[in-house]
Amino acid sequence: MARGLTDPEAHVGKPIIDVESKVEYIYDGFTFSPNISSIIKDVEIIRTVKSELSSGALFSFSNAGKKYGIIYYSRSVTKSSSISAGDLGMMYSGRKGATENLKIQSDTLIRYGKLEVRTLNGQDVRCAVFTTAEQLESSILRALKENRNVGPHIYDAVQDYFKSENLKKFNWNDSFRSSDINELGKYLGELIIGVIVLRGKIDGRFSSNIFANQKIKEFIVPDDPSFSGVDSAFVKEDGSLIPISSKLGSGAKASFFTNFLPKVIDKLNIKESVIKDIATSARNVGITSTKLNAKRGAKEITYEYGIRTILGIGPNTVRNTYQVFTDIKKNATTKETILVAEAIKKNPMIEKNVKDKLPLSMTAAFSRETARRLNSDKTSLDIIASVLAGKDFYQANLDINRWKQGEVFFKLLQSGKANVSFIGYKSAITDIEANQGLVNYELKYS
């Protein structure tokens, strides 16, 4: 009999990592049931998972009344394992997605900075402005102290780090949950780069020392949720900027539609390419750079490009491409939804597992094929490289493995020297809304 972990309470609220997708699943409860076989008729392993302590599997439950569940074993199990309900002695329930118990955000940590309107990426943006490390540290500590979700051990650890002479290390004691450390890295990590540079403690903190001999006057952080540009910037004495895009580890993938397409959508002289075809699709459905900057219109473009260009279906057959999405979302079967689904099934470039989940996988089918085409088109990649070179920002990746040990180290990558990779698989294939993203991209080191 597969033996459950002996201390289930120790795992509530902690992340379990999906080995394949790297998605986190968080324990939010557990139950014991001697009659579990009467509750769950059949159990199917759908993912192999692991945590810091052991390995296990994520299961789907036919009769448990929960969309997701985790049954956790002290021995290893594989995706192909078959375990009958009668073998189960412990059931965990969980929710998908990384947990953020502290409820901290970068914009709350900078709320006590001086607010001014500055120009970033050609836009006037309200920013919190810090001229000294002490100002930034004070804002962060004051915001943490006012947050009821932040325990004294977290406040003390951040305060001790600011008091340290070299700003090299945080002390994560046993009171810290893994999810807390990740959350601090995601939001506090965007700001401690400002503390380090304003304090001049740059040696050994960065993969390349771009701040050496630079006269830094200010550290500014955008305070406008609609601004999709960089996360912060250093202002030099001469007024020029060093823009920074911050990530924890490899970080969240940037949206192609929000971060890149607005830069080229209005250009009519783009070379023949996948990007030109996508920009044309956007104009065909009335999506402008203004709408994309406001984070609207991406799905309309995805369906217009997918149906018209990927599938080659004209307006005489499907008049309104976005209506196909709307009908599927409403669980309505129409002549057009059936026709588009059948065309996807015949497309040899779309994976079988995606086809098997139609029509709910339609958004995933278009997103993945769009990303594949972008990655395969040299002209598109050249256009992207040119745009990124013009943006001239640095991506600062806080090294997640070192961060988990308390060490602060940033890998710096200049945008114009990056390799770009497009991703279309962030959202589940059964998520017609693609809540985790449509087409995204990431910058990678050579």
N, C-alpha and C positions, 0 to 999 in steps of 0.2 A: 504494500500500500504506500502510495506517495505521501510523505510526511510533510505537513505544513510547517512553516516557520514557527519557532517556539515563542517569539515575542512579537505578536502582531501589532501591539500598540506602538511599538517603536517605529513602525513604518507608516503610520497614518500621516498624511500630509507630505510624504517624501516622494521624490520622482523615481519612476521606474522607466528605463530607457528601452524603446523599441529598437532592437538591434539593426533592423533593416532600414528604417526611415529616420532614425535618431530622434523621433518624436517622444516627448515625455508623457507618461500617464501617471496621474497622482492618486495615491490612496486617499479616499475620504471616508472610509468606513470598513467594517469587517463583521462577519457573522459566522457562528458555528452552527452546524445543523447535522444532527445524527441521522436525520431522514432526508438528507439533501437529494438522494436519488429520486424521491417522490416529487421534489420541486423542479428539478432539472432532468428532462427526459434524455436529451442528447447534448453532448458538449463537444464543440469543435474548436481546435486550436487555430487561431488565425494569425498570430504573431509570436515570435520568440522574444522574450524580454529579459532584462537583467537589471540589477541594482548594485550598490556597492557591496552588498552582503551575500547575494546568491543569485541564482538564475531561475527562471520560471516561464510562464506562458500567458499570453493574453487570449482569452476565450470569448466566444459569443455564446450567449445563453438563450435557449429557445423559449424558456418559460419563466425567466427570472424577473421580468418586468424592467430590465435595465438594458440600455443600449450597449454598454461595455461592462465587462467584469474581468477581474484578474484573479486567477487561482495561482498561488505561489508555492513552489516546491523547493525543498532543500537539495534535491537532485536535479540534474539537468534534464530538460525536455526539449524536443525539437518541434519544428513546425509540422512535421509529418507524424508526430506521436498520436496514438489513439488511446484515450483514457475514458473509461466508462464512468458514468455518474456515481456508481456504487463505490468507486475507489476514492471519492473525494471526502475529505474531512473538514476542510476549511474553505470558505469563499470570501474573497475580498471584492468590494465594489470600488470602481474608480471613475475618474472623469478624465477625458482626454485634454491634453494641453498643459503647458508648464504653469505651475501655481505661483502666484505672487501674493504671499500673505502679508507682506509689509505695506503694500499699497503706496509705495513711494514712486514718484515720477521726477524726471529731471526738472520739469517746469515748477514743481513745488520746492525743490531744493534751491532754486535760484530766485525765489520770490522776493528775497530781501536785497537783491541787487538793484542798482540804479537803472531805471527803465528809460531807454532812448530809442529813437528810430534810426536804424542804420541800413546801409545798402549792402545786400548780400545776393549774389547771383543775379545782379541787375534788378532786384526787387527791394522796395522799402519795407523793412521788417522791424517790428518792435523787438528789442533785445534787452537782456539784463547785462549790464556793463560792470566789470570788476577791474580795478586798476592795481589791486594788491592781492596776494594770496590770502591775507588775513580777512579781507572783505568776503571772499568766496567761502573760506572755511566757516566764517561766522554765519553766513546765510544757510549753509548746509547743516550745521549743527543746530541752529535755531529751528529749522524745518523738521529735523529728525526728532528734536525734543517735543515738538508740538504734535507729533504723529503717535496716536495711541497704540498703533500696531507695532511700533518700534520699541523693543525692550531695552532696559538699561545696558545690557551686555553689548548691544549693537552700537548704541550711542557712545559708550566708553571706548569700544574698539576703534571707531572713526576718530574720536577725539585724541586717543593715544597715537594714532597714525599721524595726525596733524602736528602733534607735539614732538614727534620723532625728528631727529636731526637730519636723517638721510631720505626719508619718505620711501623706504624700500619695501616695507612689509606690514601687513595687517596680522593681527593675532586672532585667528578663528578658533575659539575654544570650543569645548564640547556642547555649549549652549546653542551653537549655530546649526541650523538645519541646512542641508545642501541647497534647498530652494532659496533660502535667505541669501546665501553667498552668491548664487546666480543672479538674484534680483538686484543685489547691491552692485554686482559687476555690470549689469545692464544699464542702470541709471546713475549710480555714483561714479561708475567708470567713465562716463562722458565728461565728468567734471574734475576728477582728480588729475587729469592731464593738465588742466588749467592751474591747479595748485602747484604741481611739479614745475611747470615752466615759469610761472610767476615767481616762484621761490628760487629758481635757478638751479634746482637739483636734477639736472638732466642726464648726468653721466650714468650709463648703465641702465637707463629706463627705456631706451628706444633702440630698435634695430638699426636705425640710421639717425644720426644726430643732426637733424635739420635746423635745430634751434641754436646751435653753436654760433657765437658771435652775432646773434640777432638781438636787436634792441626792441624788446617787447614792451609796449605801452599799456595794452588792455587785453583782457580776455572777454569775448562777448558770446552770449548764448541766445539764440532766437527764442522768443516767448510767444510764438504764434503757431497754433496747431495746424493751420492750413498751409504753412510754409513747408515745402517738401525738399528743400535744398540741404545744405550742410547742417551738422549738429552744433557747431561752434566755430569760432575763428579767433586767431590771435592778430591784434592790430599792432603793427610796427610803428616806430617813431615817425617814419616818413608817411604814415597813413595807409600803406599797402597792407594786404591781408594774407594770412596763412590759414585758409579754410580747412576745417577738419570734419570728416565723417567718421563717427565713432561706432565701433562694433564690439560686442563681447564674443571672443573667439572669431569664427568666420562670420558670425552675426546674421541678422535677418537679411534676406536677399532683397535688393532694391526692386521696386516696381518698374518694369519697362515702360508702362503707360504713363506713370506719374513722373518718373525721374528722367526719362530719356526722350520719349516721343514728342513731348511739347517743344523740344529744341529743334525739331526738324519738320514738324507737321505743316508749317506754313511756308516751307521752302519748295518752290516749284521746279528748281533745277537739280533735284536729286538724281543721281545716276540710277539706271535700271537696277533694281535690287528688291529684296524682300521688304526692306524698310520702306522703299518707295511705294510698294503695293499696299502696305499697312497704312501708310499716310493717306493714300488715295481712298482706302476703305473708310478711314476716319472722316475725310471730307464728304464722302458720299452719304454718310448718315448724320452730317451736321455737327460733328464733334470738333471743337477748336482747342487750341492750346489753353485758352482760358478755362474751359470746362475740365480739361485734364489736370491742370494745376489745382483745380478745386476738387480733384479726385472723383470726377464724374465722367462717364462715357466709355470706360474700358471694356465693359461687357458688350456694349453695342458694337464696338470695333471688332472684338473677338468673333462675334457671330457674323458680322458682315464679311470679314476676311475669311472666316472659316467656310461659310456657305458659298460665297461667290468665287473665292480664289482657290482654297484648298479642295473643295468639292466640285467647283465649276458649275454651280447651279445658278441660272440666270433669273432676272426679275419676273419673267413670264411664268416661271414655275413656282418660285417662292417670292412673293412681292415684298414682304416685310421680314427681314432676317431676325430682328430682335424679337418679333412676335413668337418665333419658334421657341426661344428661351422662355418667354413669358408663359406660353401654353404648357410647357413641360413643368415649370415651377408650380403651376396651378393644377398639375396632374391631369391635364386635358390632352387627349389624343386627337390629333387632327391629321388631315391629309398631308400637310406640310411637315409635321413632326415625324410622321412615318417615313416620308420620302427622304428627309435628311438623315434619319437614322439608318435607313437602308443604304444610302450613299456612303456613310461612314463605314459600314460593314464591308463594303467593297473596296475601300481604300487600303492598299497593301502596306502603307507606311504606319498605320495606326495599330497599336498592340491589341492582341486578342483579348487580354483581360479587361481592357477598356471597352472593347466592342461588346463583351459579355454583359456589361452593366448598363447598356443603353436602355432608355433614353437619358437616365440620370447622369451618365458619364459624358454627355455631349460636350459640356464646357471643358472637361478634362481633355477630351479628344482634340478639340481645337487648340487649347493652350499648349499641349505637348507637341503637336505637329507644328505650330507656329514657332515654338522654341527650337525645335529640330531644324527647321528651315533657316532660322536666323544663324544658328551655329554652323550651318553648312554653306552659308553664302559669304564668300570672301569680300565682296563689295560692301555688304552690310556691315561686316566686322571692321572694314577700313573706315566707313562712315562713323561708326561708333568710336573708334580710336581717335579720330579727328575731333569729334565733339568732346570727348573726355580730356583730350590734351588742352582744348580751349578752356575747359572748366577749371583745370589746374587746382585740384584740392588734394589733400592727403587723407587716405583712409587709415585710421588708427585702430588696429585690432588689439584689444586687451587679451593677452595670452591666457586662455581659459584654464589650461592645466596648471600654470604657475599661479593664477589667481586663486584657484581652489586650495593651494598651499599657502596663500597669503601674500605671495610675491607679486609686485606690480611691474609689468613689462609690456610695452606696446610694440607691435610690429607695424611699421609705417610703410605705406605703399602710395606712391604718387600716381594719381589717376591716369595721366598720360602715358605711363610706363606699364600699365596693367594689361594682363590678358583678361578678356571678358568671356564669361560663360553664361548662356541663357538656360533657364530652368522653367519647365512647364508643369511640374509634378507636385507643387507644394500642397495643393488641395487633394482631398480624397476623391477617388474616381466616382463615388456615388454622391458627391456634393455638387449639385447642379449650380449652386450659387458661387462655388469656388471661394469660400470665405477666407481661406488661407493664402489666396493669391492666384492670379491668372498666369501671366508671363513675367518672370523676374530675372534679374541678372546679378552676378557677383563678380568682383574684381579679384584676381588671383595673382600671386607672385609667379614670376617666370621660373 
